[in-house]
């Protein structure tokens, strides 16, 4: 059961216009609470409730109220969309401004992040009856290209165990991340397929996906979790200067965040979850650094963040959408906690205190949550823990990605 405050704090009227005032700073960190599903019938009467209080044009508080334990946790985000607010509303408020920048040759990024079952795939990809953010955005981009004699191409990739693979034209080699003379990221080996219409896009065959269409879903027999993304490139000409423009937007569906301290996973799953949580932690560290105006942004800490360097930077715009389950679970609490700590509104005072550290150092560890359910201590200790899990894969405990792809 959810509720919103009334009066000056109510965010129901002219919803699309209110969150946009924050788009100018860093990366927006917003939440989306998914509706109850059939299997959660009667969920509105369960003991664990989620409520949202929105402060118009400023921020939102997401509260988890456990009536049985009398525990109430609240987290501050830039904004939060409730169960009855649909994908169209999120697109208008959060993604449309990024699309408008794309028309001017800028880059954008839309990232879906959250715990298992929180609705990330539905938000990004949607379904035949309810299109997701990708389909809505692609429709507007194609319309602009047709009107302005532009062209559109798409790429689709997967980041698994810190390796990048092309999903449209599978190759034996993984995608390489290079940097050109202008310090722009080049993805060598990642194909770009021309798309002239929505029907063209629907006909694309995505490697390793069910029925060749659901590019966010892994095959049913897959044991490997991964991040997946779709990049849309828009090539156009500026009418005033007659110069060529290239804008691109990256839609990323991150692997589930799981608090493995609570799971008791076997060693293969532990190693995999450690790598995933490390990449998620590094990504959120970058969001926090951008929102704090730091000079040093640690892109090289993971392949995922290195790939996203041109999309998550001071010259581009991005939104991180934290998908939330409507009832309390530990993974959801951990995910929204991490997101809240990366939000500038929540972290301004912490980020200020972190200035005493050299710009080339990691973000203040006092602001850093656990990445694998264990408190983060020294950087060297964290790296040792990760390397130990990685070495377990080499000893036969892991599930090598190459085996799954054959």
Residue, then its C-alpha position, 0 to 999 in steps of 0.5 A: x500500500x502506498x501513499x503520497x502527501x497532499x498539498x504542497x508536497x503532492x506530485x500528481x498535477x503536472x507531473x512531467x514538468x516538476x522533476x525536470x528542474x534537476x536535469x541540469x546537474x549530474x545524473x538524476x537518480x529516481x525510483x519507480x515502484x512496480x505494481x503488484x502482480x497477480x501472485x501478490x494478490x492481497x499485497x495491499x494488506x501485507x505487513x510491509x508497506x512502501x510509501x512515497x512523499x514527494x517534495x515538489x520540484x525538489x526530491x522524494x522520500x521512499x519509506x519502507x514500513x515493516x509493521x511487524x518489526x516496527x522498523x521504518x527506513x526512508x531513502x531520499x531520491x531525486x524523484x520517485x514514480x508510484x505504482x499507478x504512474x505508467x511508462x509514458x509518464x516516466x518517458x515524458x519527464x525523464x527520457x524525452x529531455x535526453x532525446x531532445x539533446x540527442x537531436x543536437x548531437x549530445x549523448x544520453x543514458x538511461x539505466x535501469x537498476x534494482x533488485x530481482x523482480x523489480x520490473x527493470x526489463x518491463x520498464x526498458x523493453x516493455x511488451x507488445x501491449x505496453x511499450x517500454x522506454x526503448x520503443x517510445x524513444x526509438x519512435x521519436x528518434x526515427x520520426x526526427x530522422x525521417x523529417x531531417x534526412x537523418x539515419x539511425x543505427x542500433x547496437x546491442x551488447x552484453x557485459x558478462x563477468x567483465x567481458x563485452x559481447x555483441x548480441x546482433x552479430x556474434x563473434x568469437x572475440x569480445x568487444x574491445x574498448x579503445x580510445x581515439x585521439x579525441x579521447x572518445x570511446x570506440x567499441x571495436x567489434x560492436x556492430x551497428x545495424x541500420x534501422x528505418x522503422x519500428x518494424x525493422x527493429x522488431x525484425x532484428x535477431x538478438x543472439x542468445x535471446x528468446x524468440x530472437x526478440x527479447x534482448x533483455x532476457x537470457x535463455x531459460x537454461x542460462x546460469x550466467x547473469x549479465x548487464x545488457x544494453x542497447x545503443x541508438x545512434x542518430x546521424x543528422x545535419x545541423x540546419x544552421x551550420x550544415x555540420x554533421x551531428x552524431x548523437x547516441x543514447x544508451x539504454x542499460x538494463x543492469x543485472x540484479x543487485x543481490x545482497x549475497x551476505x543474506x543468500x548463502x550462495x554456492x561458490x560459483x554464484x558467489x564469484x558471479x555476484x561479487x563481480x556483478x556487485x563490484x560493477x554496480x558499486x563502481x557505476x554508482x561511485x561514478x554517479x556520485x562523483x559526477x553529482x559531486x562535481x569531482x575532477x577524477x571519475x574512476x571509469x577504469x574500475x570496470x568494463x561496464x563503466x569504461x563502456x559507459x564513459x561517453x554516456x556518463x560524463x559532464x558533457x552528457x545527460x543521464x538518468x538512473x531509474x531504481x526499480x523497487x518492489x512494492x514490498x520489503x525485501x533485503x535486496x530492495x532495501x540494499x539497492x535503494x540504499x545504494x542509489x540514495x547514497x549516489x544521489x546528490x541531494x542526499x550526499x551533498x554534505x558527505x561529498x563536501x567532506x570527501x574533498x580532503x581526499x586527493x582527487x585521484x583517490x577513491x570516493x570517501x569510504x565512509x560514504x561507501x556501502x558494502x558491495x557484497x554484504x561485507x562492510x567496505x574497508x581498505x581498497x586493497x582488502x576489497x580487491x583481494x576479496x574480489x581476486x579470491x572469488x575470481x581465482x575460484x573460477x579458474x579452479x573450476x568453481x566458476x561457470x566460464x562464459x565461453x562455455x555458455x555461448x557455444 
